[in-house]
Amino acid sequence: MERLLAILSDLHPDVDFATAEDLVDDGILDSLDIVTLVTEINGEFDVTIPAEEIVPENFNSAAALMALIEKLDEE
């Protein structure tokens, strides 16, 4: 989780990603941020996020993103 929080903090240092739960819904993360996140996560965690998983529910919080990464890592 620390590696993910570091990636998120690089995008928006002013946001407390450990507690934020509506990152997409509140407009904190936009489409460019998500493209950057997908690229960073793919490299850092050695997973590939398929297009069908790029939905707001998976990017609304660090916990949701971590759950997605763990799910993809098991596949």
Secondary structure by P-SEA (a helix, b strand, c coil): caaaaaaaaaacccccccccccccccccccaaaaaaaaaaaaaacccccccccccccccccaaaaaaaaaaaaac
